[in-house]
Amino acid sequence: MIKLTPGERLHLARLALARTRRRALSRAMRTRALRWLAGPGIADELLIVPPDLRTPDPSLFEELAAGQLGLGGAIVDLNGHSPFALLPPSPAWARELNGFGWLRDLRAANSDAAYAMARRLVAEWVQRNALTFPRTDPHAVIARRIISWISHASLILEGVSPRAYEATTDSLGQQIQFLATSWRDAPAGHERLLTLTALVLADLCVAGHDRQLRRMQRLFGDELNRQILPDGGHISRNPGIPVEILLDLMPLRQCYVARGRAAPRALVDAIDRMIAFLKAMRLGNGTLARFNGMGRTEADALATVIAYDPAPDAPLPAMLQSRYVRLEHGGTVLIMDVGAPPPLELAGHAHAGCLSFELSVGTCLLFANCGSPGQAHEAMRAASRATASHNTLCLADRSSSRLVRARLLEKWAGAPPIRQQGEVRYGVSTSPEGSGVRASHDGYVKDFGPRYTRRLFISANGARIEGEDRLGAPSGTLRLNRDLPFAIHFHLHPDTLCRLGETAGTAHIETLDGRQWRFSAEGAALVLEQSFDYAHYSGPRLSQQIVLRGATPGESIVRWRLERADVDRET
């Protein structure tokens, strides 16, 4: 880990001051004198019920009926007890349980027994949390619970006794009011946007809350513009977060239509930008490129949001603000990370993968970063964030971005944030022969001296990819006191087969569709090593990686080429 720079300490002080102000305002808003400004603490009538676009799992009812509950990557034996009475096996399990997203699963079971179970579990939660609610839950959990209860109001309220109806709606009203007074305390990033989304949704759907709508719309729009970049990416640089945001914003937009109101321009524009961004971040197999905390692509969720694309034939956007580059020719798609990590308070799950790339050929993923593991394998998250888990160069077994030592930052970011030293530069070129990108970063300059520069090129027919990885002085020449080892990693997707070639410095790759590729390199020794696909749907899975290993005295060049071996190629 590294210590904060003076500039970062000043940034941290400003964050702490802003947080103190927000908490003071939240405390003031929760006082009896000002609580009324947040709206009434009642929700006894719903005007509309928004749709839930997330894919349900009807088998959850059978699981509960059998006395088990699997959430957040963990399975718990209930042994006849309420899940709310048990000690959670993990924070992720507790978050999902108390967020009530599983109501969609019970609804999808489509049986009276499943509906009765949903109403019983909601009633149990209300009874257990009548006094302690809701200060024990994170803001994101409260927001998710509000959205879930409103979206499935007909399931949990229809046919219940007047007493149960009143208890549930009273609790919902109290949760909305609490969130309206305390949303400023939510962590920066997606969680804060989620809290404001829940509040705007509640103001649209719950009778008597219209008076707060205009103010909440303004706050929501400001936060949306702050987090969603002009190219549609999220400020965290995680390609998967826009999917989660869209699954909440699209039902919100439909609520405006149902109420006969014009949706805020910030909402409409953000939805369109995020959909375009997601299309640009898709590889040939339909998955999102795995950078900066992105794990397994939820195919159903991604397909759902892209189905709402208002301009399916529009050109893909240049991801200038998100700092990703997409090259595509002849069915070959390459996406490269050409940006530094996000701001420290949002970098708790960012990865040290600067200048890494992913590559698909046709519908097969060939080179893929290791990705982020699921909730059941949190212990592997630190390894997944390292530079060595990405398709890029690692110098002296050190990551290009370093963990920052700061207790408050770790608390706010949810994990130790990372910071990359120096600048990241890039440029894209096109010609009749194909397209290329040249990028460099200074992540190793301060500690070791060399700047890392990478050039990638795809031929016009997509059958040839060329790369050049260079270590050298930022200016002039560089000679180190000792040679430093380097490794350039090319992690293969688990579905590919790879073997070393008969000629030194070569390897043969076969993709799932039977296509043959030849990989060759000069300037470093080519070896085949074990790797992990951390983001595999079944959990971390063994895979292979091609590694180009060498040692640099300060300046080194490694050139490599990947080309189709089973068809005639253009030269």
C-alpha positions, -999 to +999 in steps of 0.1 A: +000+000+000+010+036-005+004+068+015-017+097+004-001+125-015-007+161-002-033+166-029-051+135-020-050+145+017-066+178+007-092+159-013-099+136+016-103+166+039-128+181+015-147+149+014-148+147+052-160+182+054-188+176+028-198+144+046-200+163+080-222+189+064-245+163+048-248+144+081-256+176+100-283+184+075-297+149+077-298+151+115-316+184+113-341+170+088-349+141+111-359+164+140-396+168+147-395+205+136-382+198+101-393+162+094-425+174+077-403+189+049-395+154+038-431+145+032-457+126+051-447+094+069-477+075+055-482+054+024-517+041+028-526+044-009-506+035-041-516+053-073-496+031-096-474+000-094-442+000-115-430-031-133-400-051-121-377-057-151-353-081-133-355-118-143-372-139-115-363-173-103-395-192-095-376-221-079-370-199-048-404-209-035-395-246-036-362-238-019-380-219+009-406-246+012-378-271+016-363-251+045-334-234+027-327-199+014-298-191-010-290-154-014-258-135-020-238-166-028-246-183+005-272-210+014-288-211+049-308-240+065-338-223+081-347-252+104-382-240+108-371-204+118-378-171+100-349-160+079-350-127+097-344-145+131-311-161+119-275-148+120-267-139+084-238-160+070-225-130+051-232-092+046-243-100+010-269-125+022-283-100+047-284-072+021-304-094-004-327-107+023-336-073+037-338-057+002-368-080-006-358-083-043-368-120-039-404-110-039-403-112-077-392-148-074-422-157-052-445-138-075-432-158-104-439-191-087-476-182-095-492-201-067-514-192-037-489-208-014-460-187-027-482-155-024-491-164+011-454-170+019-445-135+005-471-118+027-461-138+058-424-129+054-432-092+049-454-092+080-426-109+100-401-082+089-426-054+098-432-069+132-395-075+140-385-040+129-413-019+143-390-002+168-354-006+155-362+002+118-344+015+098-312+028+112-296-006+112-298-010+074-276+007+048-293+033+026-290+011-005-309-017+013-337+006+025-340+020-011-341-015-026-368-025+000-389+005-009-387-002-046-395-039-040-425-033-018-439-007-042-433-028-073-449-059-057-476-040-037-504-061-051-486-093-040-480-082-004-511-061+003-541-077-016-562-100+006-545-092+039-563-081+070-569-044+076-544-046+105-517-061+084-524-037+056-520-007+079-489-021+095-472-026+062-481+007+047-472+025+079-438+009+077-434+018+041-443+054+048-418+056+077-390+041+054-397+067+027-396+095+052-364+082+068-347+079+034-359+114+024-342+129+055-310+108+054-302+102+017-273+126+020-255+101+042-255+074+015-221+065+001-210+083-031-217+066-063-244+041-072-258+037-037-266+074-035-282+074-069-303+044-059-316+062-028-327+092-049-343+068-075-363+052-047-375+085-034-386+098-068-404+065-075-422+068-041-432+103-048-448+092-081-464+061-068-477+069-033-507+092-028-500+124-010-463+126-019-466+148-050-456+179-031-420+166-027-416+154-063-403+186-078-375+190-052-366+153-054-365+154-092-340+183-091-318+165-067-321+132-086-313+149-119-282+166-105-269+133-091-277+115-124-257+141-144-229+138-119-226+100-122-235+092-158-208+105-181-216+121-215-208+089-233-231+068-210-206+052-188-207+054-150-182+075-131-169+043-114-158+030-148-175-004-140-193-014-173-218-034-153-232-006-132-252+010-160-272-022-164-282-021-127-291+016-129-312+011-161-332-017-145-344+009-120-346+039-143-367+023-170-396+015-146-393+050-132-397+064-167-428+043-172-443+057-140-441+092-154-460+080-185-486+063-162-491+095-142-494+116-174-462+136-165-432+145-186-402+126-175-372+148-166-348+154-195-319+142-174-336+108-169-345+103-206-311+114-218-292+092-193-312+061-203-304+066-240-267+073-233-263+043-211-279+019-236-255+032-263-225+027-240-235-009-231-237-017-268-202-003-273-189-024-244-203-057-257-179-083-272-189-107-300-203-133-275-227-107-261-209-102-228-196-069-214-159-064-213-145-071-178-128-040-165-129-023-131-151-046-110-171-061-138-177-098-133-201-122-150-225-106-174-262-112-165-273-120-200-310-116-193-306-082-176-284-069-204-308-081-231-337-065-212-322-030-211-309-031-247-343-042-259-354-006-251-328+009-274-344+039-291-318+039-320-307+003-327-290+012-359-271+042-346-233+041-347-216+031-315-204+060-294-167+068-288-162+063-251-141+094-246-151+101-210-152+065-198-118+060-214-123+028-233-115+021-270-133-003-292-118-016-325-139-039-347-132-054-381-144-086-398-162-099-367-132-093-345-138-070-316-111-055-293-119-033-263-091-016-244-089+002-211-071+035-217-080+053-184-068+057-149-089+045-119-119+066-109-118+091-080-105+075-048-139+075-030-152+054-060-122+032-065-128+006-038-136-020-065-116-006-094-089-028-110-053-021-119-059-031-155-047+000-174-039-007-211-054-042-208-077-054-235-103-081-243-107-098-276-135-117-293-135-134-327-170-140-340-191-152-311-161-166-292-142-148-264-105-154-269-086-132-246-104-121-214-093-104-182-099-126-151-129-105-141-144-099-106-156-129-086-191-133-073-202-127-037-195-162-027-158-158-035-150-124-020-116-138-007-104-138-044-114-102-051-080-087-042-062-111-066-087-103-093-079-065-090-041-070-096-025-061-129-014-097-133-050-107-137-054-085-168-042-087-204-014-062-200+022-058-188+032-062-152+066-049-142+086-064-113+055-083-101+039-050-091+005-036-101+005-004-121-021+010-097-014+008-060-037+004-030-040+036-009-037+034+029-064+055+044-089+042+069-117+067+061-113+061+023-115+024+028-147+028+048-163+051+023-152+031-008-161-002+007-125-016+002-090-002-002-091+021-032-064+022-059-046+051-074-025+051-105+006+073-105+012+096-135-008+101-167-025+079-192-024+090-228-039+074-259-048+079-296-068+060-322-059+057-359-078+042-389-067+034-424-078+012-453-055-015-438-073-015-404-075+003-371-051+008-343-047+024-308-015+037-291-016+042-254+008+047-225+008+051-188+032+063-161+022+038-134+057+025-131+077+057-136+079+069-100+089+035-085+111+021-113+116+047-141+101+032-173+070+044-191+048+016-205+036+021-241+013-003-260+003-003-297-025-026-309-037-030-345-065-050-362-064-057-399-093-047-420-105-083-424-101-090-386-078-120-393-047-104-379-040-086-346-006-071-340+008-057-307+039-039-295+047-035-258+075-010-250+092+000-218+113+031-220+123+065-206+096+092-204+122+113-222+157+106-234+172+073-225+170+051-194+194+026-178+184+009-146+208-002-118+195-037-123+173-056-148+137-057-138+115-087-147+084-081-167+055-103-178+029-096-205-002-116-197-028-129-223-055-147-203-074-172-224-111-177-220-117-212-205-135-224-236-104-220-257-077-246-262-040-236-264-007-255-268+028-244-274+039-245-310+068-265-324+087-233-331+100-214-301+079-183-294+047-196-308+014-210-296-016-225-313-051-215-301-085-231-310-117-213-302-150-229-293-162-227-329-132-246-342-112-216-356-075-220-354-052-191-345-014-187-343+002-165-316+039-155-320+062-132-302+097-118-303+116-099-276+105-122-247+101-158-238+067-173-245+054-197-219+020-212-211+008-209-175-022-215-154-048-188-149-082-183-133-115-171-147-128-155-115-161-144-131-173-178-144-209-185-136-200-216-116-174-198-096-136-193-102-125-217-129-091-228-140-079-216-174-047-209-193-027-178-201+001-171-226+028-151-208+057-132-224+084-131-198+116-111-199+138-086-181+144-050-190+175-029-183+153+002-187+143+000-224+127-031-240+104-038-269+082-069-273+063-075-305+036-101-309+011-112-335-022-132-335-034-144-369-059-169-383-041-202-391-070-220-409-078-197-437-060-177-464-051-143-449-043-109-464-008-097-456 
